[in-house]
Amino acid sequence: MNYCNIKYCDIANGTGVRTVLFVSGCTHHCKGCFQPDTWDFDYGEEFTDEVADKIVESLAPEYIEGLTLLGGEPMEEVNQAGLLPLLKKVRDRYGDTKNIWCYTGYTFEDDLLDPKGKAHFDTTDGILSIIDILVDGEFHLEEKDITLRFRGSKNQRIIDVKESLKTGETVRSAAENR
């Protein structure tokens, strides 16, 4: 897995102050994408154990609320395989004291939860069991709305993954209305 950027003090991609990892590689190619360079799986630098450890350490300050994954596309197969060990390290070190957000162009029910979904792989259930919030759906330029917090187009949803997995129904996060 490659990554193109890490922001260690971000306030735009989830609640509070966050560390944000931008992975490389995306097959969606959304019209109007704000980072088309990240479509290339070879773009950026190799994601190593040292990089993962630096991200985990960056979450230590009390003012850091959590970690956000975006890209590119975190839920592409190669990226899921690279991200699952990182997410396990975050949970092992911080438990639930740090929240984890993930942005994906895939849909929660059809592409990720469904074992026959386009983005359901051996790692998917593990990732979904760890992340707290999923912002799902491709960016649609014709539905772009700059007044929305934490998403770019009206079709995208902010999903409380833990609550959704517990209830068996898709539960929208309160962050969607902030």
HELIX and SHEET records of a PDB file:
HELIX    1   1 PRO A   36  TRP A   39  5                                   4    
HELIX    2   2 ASP A   49  SER A   58  1                                  10    
HELIX    3   3 GLU A   77  TYR A   94  1                                  18    
HELIX    4   4 PHE A  108  LEU A  113  3                                   6    
HELIX    5   5 THR A  124  ILE A  130  1                                   7    
HELIX    6   6 LEU A  141  GLU A  143  5                                   3    
HELIX    7   7 VAL A  161  THR A  167  1                                   7    
HELIX    8   8 ALA A  174  ASN A  177  5                                   4    
SHEET    1   A 7 GLU A  45  GLU A  46  0                                        
SHEET    2   A 7 ASN A   2  ASP A  10 -1                                        
SHEET    3   A 7 VAL A  17  VAL A  23 -1                                        
SHEET    4   A 7 ILE A  64  LEU A  70  1                                        
SHEET    5   A 7 ASN A  99  TYR A 103  1                                        
SHEET    6   A 7 ILE A 133  ASP A 136  1                                        
SHEET    7   A 7 ARG A 157  ASP A 160 -1                                        
END                                                                             
